[in-house]
Amino acid sequence: MFSGDTFKNIRVYWLAFVAYWGIILFGYDTGIAGGVVSQPYFETSFGLVNADGSINKSKDTEVSSNVVSVLQAGAFFGALGSAPISAWLGRRLTLIGFTIIFVIGAILTTVAGGSRGIAYIYGGRVISGFGIGGISAVAPTYVSECSPKNVRGRITGCFQIMVAIGVMISYFINLGVGLHMANSPNVWRIPFGFQLVPAGLMCLGLFTVKESPRWLASKGYVAEAIANLAYLRREPYDSDEVRREFAEIEAAIREEQEARKGLGLKEAFLGKGNFVRFVIAFVIFLLQQWSGQNSVGYYAPQIFSSIGYSGTTNSLLASGIYGIVKVVATALFVFFFVESLGRKASLFISAMGMGITFFIIGAILKTHPVVTPLAGQSAPPPSPSSKGMAAMLYIYVCFYSMGWGPLPWVYVADIFPTRTRHYGLAVGSGSQWLWNFVVAKVTPTLETDLGFKLFMMFATINIGGMAVFSLFLPETKGRSLEEMDIIFGSVSAESREVFIERALDHSEVKSQPSIDNQI
């Protein structure tokens, strides 16, 4: 797991660690809302209870879907808006800006309650979502552009580990406040206020890292780009490794500039070899969102209640265990298998495993329907069939974590050239948040109306859509970012080699950067 390369790339790992605090926010924000709105004190405080003390089911479903889904609505626009901002300001400054926007939204959700009604939560979630959307698009681009190809999949894949950690933390914070502060506004103020911790750490950490060498090179800041590349690789600025990698970067940029001189945004999207990449970026996240994971992730307490884990404590505890399993499974895959198993095989095995486990859950729920306790009755212990379905959900998230969880972000960050990578990640992230919004909005209604058929629907998408789609994807494991143009037909291998040799011969590596950045 930890070789000499790990310590050689320690600065890249630190950069990823800092940038991915924002991804902990991504996971935390997506996991926190479902647990908050299921707390009885929240339901009472925001008018979701009838005069007789029963839950107003239609209003509860509406508020639940709104609180969860307005985050995705804001994030969709944040992700799309991040592309031109990131191209103009650079990756690091863009991340700082979106983090500050996120903090404003987090403060609004935290102070809601009393005279400040549910509108504060809705507004805060939209603003937080805008910040999260921008972070989710820019952070993978930034990390991918700074990572060497031999560990890029592992480092970029840490994105999903951070998402899983954020989700897990959200489940246990909800469980903690539900057990110890169930009858106070702390059931939403502590969960929403905790967002400020990772946001603050990220904002401070971004002042300790360097700008992307690839972005600097694309803007013509050659000396600074070489200095940053040498710093990240812990090599002298004139070493063969740095010269070769920078020559590849320069060759890819010059090829694009020569081929697209005088052409604008239309060519960036529709140029040779580009359109198919944008289609992949859009579809891969569409399928990821309809895999069923986000329905379980956002509404874990409600989903576990639907399979027999009734009562707030039972459902929140089962959700917390689900979060732990997801973190462990994702970490094992990213650190041990992502670079050995490959992208294509991992996505196929992952989709098949998810589909099979969901078919099993649907079949058990059909043959052993859950009996909901009447109002006032204590929650019974989960039945053997409920325990079996919970076990299948835990196995399901293991399969999700070995493919369709981390790999869409890795794959989309892999396939775009420098000039269009921020657009590619923005389209991918925008697709992710668009379908994220749709899934979050409709899941409470689907869960109420479909019952066991919900799991059958997701199983069909897993096998019929995701497994089949993965078979048509080109493999990118072990290939440099600059080689993706060859894979997708934008340029031939022969002409790329000519560009590299020319860049090596006339490289501006001889223009020495400052000595402080050479170590």
C-alpha positions in Angstrom: 0.0 0.0 0.0 2.7 2.5 1.0 5.8 2.3 -1.2 8.6 4.7 -1.9 6.3 6.4 -4.4 3.9 7.3 -1.6 6.5 9.4 0.1 7.9 10.8 -3.1 4.3 12.0 -3.9 3.6 13.2 -0.3 3.0 16.8 -1.5 0.4 15.5 -4.0 -1.3 13.5 -1.2 -1.3 16.6 1.0 -2.8 18.7 -1.9 -5.5 16.1 -2.4 -6.2 15.9 1.4 -6.7 19.7 1.5 -8.8 19.9 -1.6 -10.9 17.0 -0.6 -12.1 18.5 2.7 -14.6 20.1 0.4 -15.6 16.6 -0.7 -16.2 15.6 3.0 -18.7 18.6 2.9 -20.2 17.1 -0.2 -20.8 13.7 1.6 -21.8 15.3 4.9 -24.3 17.7 3.3 -25.9 14.9 1.3 -26.2 12.6 4.3 -27.3 15.0 7.0 -30.6 16.2 5.8 -32.6 12.9 5.7 -31.7 12.3 9.4 -32.5 15.8 10.5 -36.0 15.9 8.9 -36.8 12.5 10.4 -36.3 13.8 14.0 -39.6 14.2 15.9 -38.6 17.6 17.4 -37.8 18.9 13.9 -41.2 17.7 12.6 -43.0 19.4 15.5 -41.0 22.7 15.3 -41.6 23.1 11.6 -45.4 22.2 11.5 -45.3 18.7 10.2 -47.5 17.2 12.9 -51.3 17.1 12.9 -53.4 18.3 15.8 -53.8 14.7 17.1 -50.1 14.3 17.3 -49.7 12.1 14.1 -47.3 13.0 11.3 -48.8 14.8 8.4 -47.5 12.4 5.8 -47.9 14.5 2.7 -46.4 17.6 4.2 -43.6 15.5 5.8 -42.7 14.0 2.5 -42.8 17.4 0.7 -40.5 19.0 3.3 -38.1 16.0 3.4 -37.7 16.0 -0.4 -37.4 19.9 -0.5 -34.7 20.1 2.3 -32.7 17.3 0.6 -33.2 18.3 -3.0 -32.7 22.1 -2.9 -29.0 21.5 -2.2 -28.7 19.6 -5.5 -30.5 22.5 -7.3 -27.9 25.0 -6.1 -25.1 22.5 -6.7 -26.2 22.1 -10.4 -25.7 25.8 -11.1 -22.5 25.9 -9.0 -21.0 23.0 -11.0 -21.8 24.6 -14.4 -20.6 28.0 -13.3 -17.3 26.7 -12.0 -15.9 26.0 -15.5 -15.4 29.6 -16.7 -14.4 30.8 -13.3 -11.8 28.0 -12.9 -10.4 28.7 -16.4 -10.0 32.4 -15.5 -8.8 32.4 -11.9 -7.2 29.0 -11.6 -8.1 25.9 -9.6 -6.9 27.0 -6.1 -8.5 30.5 -6.0 -11.8 29.1 -7.4 -11.9 26.6 -4.6 -11.3 29.3 -2.0 -14.2 31.4 -3.4 -16.7 28.5 -3.5 -15.8 27.5 0.1 -16.6 31.0 1.3 -20.0 30.8 -0.5 -20.7 27.5 1.2 -20.0 28.9 4.6 -22.6 31.6 4.1 -25.2 29.0 3.3 -24.2 26.8 6.3 -24.7 29.8 8.7 -28.2 30.4 7.4 -29.3 26.7 7.9 -27.7 26.7 11.4 -29.7 29.8 12.7 -33.1 28.6 11.4 -35.9 28.0 13.9 -38.3 30.1 15.9 -39.1 33.3 13.9 -36.6 32.2 11.3 -38.7 29.4 9.7 -38.1 26.6 7.1 -37.2 29.3 4.5 -33.9 29.8 6.2 -33.1 26.1 5.7 -34.2 26.2 2.1 -32.2 29.3 1.3 -29.1 28.2 3.2 -29.2 24.8 1.5 -29.4 26.4 -2.0 -26.4 28.7 -1.2 -24.4 25.8 0.3 -25.3 23.7 -2.7 -23.9 26.4 -5.1 -20.6 26.2 -3.2 -20.6 22.4 -3.0 -21.4 22.1 -6.7 -18.4 24.3 -7.6 -16.1 22.4 -5.2 -17.2 19.1 -6.6 -16.3 20.1 -10.1 -13.1 21.9 -9.5 -11.5 19.7 -6.8 -11.2 16.5 -8.9 -9.8 18.6 -11.8 -7.2 20.2 -9.5 -6.1 16.9 -7.9 -6.0 15.0 -11.2 -3.9 17.7 -12.9 -1.3 17.6 -10.1 -1.1 13.8 -9.8 1.5 11.6 -11.6 -0.1 8.9 -13.7 1.1 5.9 -11.7 -1.0 6.9 -8.6 -3.5 9.2 -10.2 -6.4 6.7 -9.9 -5.7 6.1 -6.3 -5.4 9.8 -5.4 -8.4 10.9 -7.5 -10.3 7.9 -6.1 -9.8 9.4 -2.6 -12.7 11.7 -3.7 -15.2 8.9 -2.9 -13.5 8.0 0.4 -14.0 11.5 1.5 -17.6 11.4 0.3 -18.2 8.2 2.3 -16.5 9.7 5.4 -18.7 12.8 5.2 -21.8 10.6 4.9 -20.7 8.4 7.8 -20.0 11.4 10.1 -23.5 12.8 9.2 -25.2 9.6 10.2 -23.5 9.4 13.6 -24.0 13.1 14.4 -27.7 12.6 13.7 -27.7 9.5 15.9 -25.9 11.4 18.7 -28.2 14.4 18.8 -31.2 12.0 18.4 -30.1 10.1 21.5 -28.9 12.9 23.7 -30.6 16.2 22.5 -33.8 14.9 20.9 -36.0 17.6 22.4 -34.1 20.8 21.5 -33.3 22.9 18.4 -29.9 21.2 18.5 -31.3 18.3 16.4 -30.7 20.6 13.4 -28.4 23.3 14.7 -25.5 21.0 15.6 -25.7 18.9 12.4 -25.9 22.0 10.2 -23.4 24.0 12.2 -20.8 21.2 12.1 -20.4 21.9 8.3 -18.3 25.0 9.2 -15.5 22.8 10.6 -14.4 21.1 7.4 -15.1 24.3 5.4 -12.8 26.3 7.6 -10.0 23.6 7.5 -10.2 23.5 3.7 -10.1 27.3 3.3 -7.0 27.5 5.5 -5.3 24.5 3.9 -5.7 25.9 0.4 -3.2 28.6 1.4 -0.5 25.9 1.9 -0.7 24.3 -1.6 0.4 25.2 -5.2 -1.6 26.0 -8.3 -2.0 23.3 -10.9 1.1 23.1 -13.3 -1.2 22.2 -16.2 -3.4 25.2 -15.7 -0.4 27.5 -15.4 1.1 26.0 -18.6 -2.2 26.5 -20.5 -2.1 30.2 -19.5 1.6 30.6 -20.6 3.1 30.8 -17.1 5.8 28.4 -18.1 8.5 29.1 -15.4 5.9 28.9 -12.6 4.4 25.8 -14.1 7.8 24.0 -14.2 8.6 25.1 -10.6 5.3 23.8 -9.3 5.6 20.5 -11.2 9.1 20.0 -9.8 7.9 20.9 -6.3 5.0 18.4 -6.5 7.3 15.6 -7.9 10.1 16.5 -5.4 12.6 16.6 -8.2 15.0 19.2 -9.5 13.4 21.4 -12.1 15.8 20.1 -14.8 15.4 16.4 -14.0 14.5 14.0 -16.9 11.2 13.1 -15.2 10.1 16.8 -14.9 11.3 17.7 -18.4 9.5 14.7 -19.9 6.3 15.3 -18.1 6.3 19.0 -18.9 7.1 18.3 -22.5 4.0 16.1 -22.7 1.9 18.8 -21.1 3.3 21.4 -23.5 2.8 19.1 -26.5 -0.9 18.5 -25.6 -1.5 22.3 -25.2 0.3 23.2 -28.4 -1.5 20.6 -30.4 -4.9 21.9 -29.2 -3.8 25.5 -29.8 -2.7 24.7 -33.4 -5.7 22.6 -34.2 -8.2 25.0 -32.8 -6.7 28.4 -33.5 -9.5 31.0 -33.8 -12.1 28.5 -32.7 -14.2 28.9 -29.5 -16.4 27.0 -27.1 -18.3 25.2 -29.8 -15.1 23.5 -31.0 -14.1 22.7 -27.4 -17.3 20.6 -27.1 -17.6 19.4 -30.7 -14.0 19.1 -31.8 -12.5 15.9 -33.0 -12.6 13.3 -30.2 -14.2 15.7 -27.7 -18.0 15.2 -28.1 -17.9 11.5 -27.1 -16.1 12.4 -24.0 -18.8 14.9 -22.9 -21.4 12.3 -23.6 -19.6 9.8 -21.4 -19.2 12.4 -18.7 -23.0 13.1 -18.8 -24.2 9.5 -19.0 -21.8 8.0 -16.5 -23.1 10.3 -13.7 -26.8 9.9 -14.9 -26.4 6.1 -14.3 -24.5 6.6 -11.0 -27.3 8.7 -9.6 -29.9 6.1 -10.6 -27.9 3.2 -9.1 -30.0 3.4 -5.9 -27.1 4.5 -3.7 -28.2 8.1 -3.3 -31.8 7.0 -2.5 -30.3 4.9 0.3 -27.7 7.6 1.3 -30.1 10.5 1.5 -33.0 8.7 3.1 -31.1 5.9 5.0 -33.3 6.2 8.2 -36.4 6.1 6.1 -35.2 3.2 3.9 -34.1 1.1 6.9 -37.5 1.8 8.5 -39.2 0.6 5.3 -37.4 -2.8 5.6 -38.3 -3.2 9.3 -35.8 -1.1 11.3 -38.6 1.0 12.9 -38.0 3.6 15.6 -35.6 6.5 15.3 -32.7 4.9 17.2 -32.9 1.6 15.2 -33.0 3.3 11.8 -30.3 5.8 12.6 -28.0 3.1 14.1 -28.5 0.9 11.0 -27.7 3.9 8.9 -24.5 4.6 10.8 -23.3 1.0 10.3 -24.1 1.4 6.6 -21.8 4.5 6.6 -19.0 2.6 8.2 -19.2 -0.2 5.7 -19.2 2.3 2.9 -16.0 4.0 4.2 -14.1 0.8 4.7 -15.1 -0.8 1.4 -14.2 2.4 -0.5 -10.8 2.8 1.2 -9.9 -0.9 0.5 -10.8 -0.5 -3.2 -9.1 2.8 -3.8 -5.8 1.9 -2.0 -5.5 -1.8 -3.1 -7.4 -2.4 -6.3 -8.2 0.7 -8.4 -4.8 0.6 -10.2 -4.6 -3.2 -10.5 -8.2 -4.1 -11.5 -8.7 -1.3 -14.0 -11.6 1.0 -14.6 -13.7 -1.1 -17.0 -13.7 -4.4 -15.1 -14.3 -2.6 -11.8 -17.4 -0.8 -13.2 -18.8 -4.0 -14.7 -18.4 -6.2 -11.5 -19.7 -3.4 -9.4 -22.9 -2.9 -11.4 -23.6 -6.7 -11.5 -23.1 -7.1 -7.8 -25.4 -4.1 -7.0 -28.1 -5.4 -9.3 -28.1 -8.9 -7.8 -28.3 -7.6 -4.2 -31.2 -5.2 -5.0 -33.1 -8.1 -6.7 -32.6 -10.1 -3.5 -33.9 -7.3 -1.3 -36.9 -6.7 -3.5 -37.7 -10.5 -3.5 -37.5 -10.7 0.3 -39.6 -7.5 0.8 -42.2 -8.9 -1.6 -42.5 -12.3 0.3 -41.9 -10.9 3.8 -43.7 -7.5 3.9 -42.8 -5.3 6.8 -45.5 -4.7 9.5 -45.4 -1.0 10.7 -46.2 -0.6 14.4 -49.3 1.5 15.3 -48.9 5.0 16.8 -47.9 4.8 20.4 -46.6 1.2 20.1 -42.9 0.6 20.8 -40.8 -0.4 17.9 -40.3 -4.2 17.7 -36.9 -5.7 17.2 -36.0 -6.3 13.5 -37.2 -9.6 12.1 -34.8 -12.2 10.5 -36.0 -11.1 7.1 -35.3 -7.4 8.0 -31.8 -8.4 9.1 -31.3 -10.3 5.8 -32.3 -7.2 3.8 -30.0 -5.0 5.9 -27.2 -7.4 5.3 -27.9 -7.2 1.5 -27.8 -3.4 1.7 -24.4 -3.6 3.4 -23.1 -6.0 0.7 -24.7 -3.7 -1.9 -22.7 -0.7 -0.7 -19.5 -2.8 -0.9 -20.1 -3.4 -4.6 -21.0 0.3 -5.1 -17.7 1.3 -3.4 -15.6 -0.9 -5.6 -16.7 0.7 -8.9 -19.6 3.1 -9.4 -18.9 5.1 -6.3 -15.3 6.3 -6.9 -14.7 5.5 -10.5 -17.0 8.0 -12.4 -15.0 10.8 -10.8 -11.7 9.1 -11.6 -12.7 8.3 -15.2 -14.1 11.7 -16.1 -11.0 13.4 -14.6 -8.9 11.0 -16.7 -10.3 11.5 -20.2 -10.2 15.2 -20.9 -7.3 17.3 -22.2 -6.1 20.3 -20.2 -7.9 22.9 -22.2 -11.4 21.2 -21.8 -10.9 19.4 -18.5 -12.7 22.0 -16.5 -15.6 21.9 -19.0 -15.6 18.1 -18.8 -15.7 18.1 -15.0 -18.3 20.8 -15.0 -20.6 18.8 -17.4 -20.0 15.6 -15.4 -20.6 17.3 -12.1 -23.6 19.2 -13.5 -25.1 15.9 -14.7 -24.4 14.4 -11.3 -26.2 17.2 -9.4 -29.0 17.4 -11.9 -29.9 13.7 -11.5 -29.0 13.9 -7.9 -31.7 16.5 -7.5 -34.3 14.4 -9.4 -33.5 11.3 -7.4 -33.6 13.2 -4.1 -36.9 14.8 -5.0 -38.7 11.7 -6.1 -37.3 9.1 -3.7 -39.7 9.7 -0.8 -42.7 9.4 -3.2 -41.2 6.3 -4.9 -40.6 4.7 -1.5 -44.2 5.3 -0.4 -45.8 4.3 -3.7 -43.6 1.4 -5.0 -42.5 -0.5 -1.9 -40.5 -3.6 -3.0 -40.7 -2.5 -6.7 -38.3 0.4 -5.9 -35.5 -2.1 -5.3 -36.4 -4.1 -8.4 -36.3 -0.8 -10.5 -32.8 0.0 -9.3 -31.6 -3.6 -9.8 -32.8 -3.4 -13.5 -30.9 -0.1 -14.0 -27.8 -1.6 -12.4 -27.6 -4.6 -14.7 -29.4 -3.5 -17.8 -27.9 0.0 -17.9 -24.7 0.4 -15.9 -23.2 -3.1 -16.5 -23.8 -2.8 -20.3 -22.5 0.8 -20.5 -19.3 -0.1 -18.7 -18.4 -2.7 -21.5 -18.2 0.1 -24.1 -15.8 2.4 -22.2 -12.2 2.6 -23.2 -9.7 1.5 -20.5 -7.6 4.4 -19.1 -5.7 2.7 -16.3 -2.0 3.6 -16.3 -2.3 6.1 -19.2 -1.1 9.7 -18.8 -3.7 12.5 -19.2 -2.0 13.6 -22.4 -2.5 10.0 -23.9 -6.2 10.4 -23.7 -6.3 12.3 -27.0 -4.8 9.3 -28.7 -7.3 6.9 -27.1 -10.2 9.1 -28.2 -8.9 9.8 -31.7 -8.1 13.5 -31.4 -4.5 12.9 -32.5 -2.4 9.9 -33.7 0.3 8.4 -31.5 2.9 9.3 -34.2 2.0 13.0 -34.4 2.0 13.1 -30.5 5.5 11.7 -30.4 6.7 14.4 -32.9 5.2 17.1 -30.7 6.9 15.7 -27.6 10.3 15.5 -29.3 9.9 19.0 -30.5 8.9 20.2 -27.0 11.9 18.5 -25.5 14.3 20.0 -28.1 12.9 23.5 -27.7 11.7 23.3 -24.1 11.7 26.3 -21.9 12.9 24.2 -19.1 16.2 26.0 -19.5 14.5 29.1 -18.2 15.3 28.4 -14.5 12.6 29.0 -11.9 13.5 30.4 -8.5 15.7 28.1 -6.4 13.1 28.1 -3.5 10.7 25.9 -5.6 13.3 23.4 -6.8 13.3 21.2 -3.7 
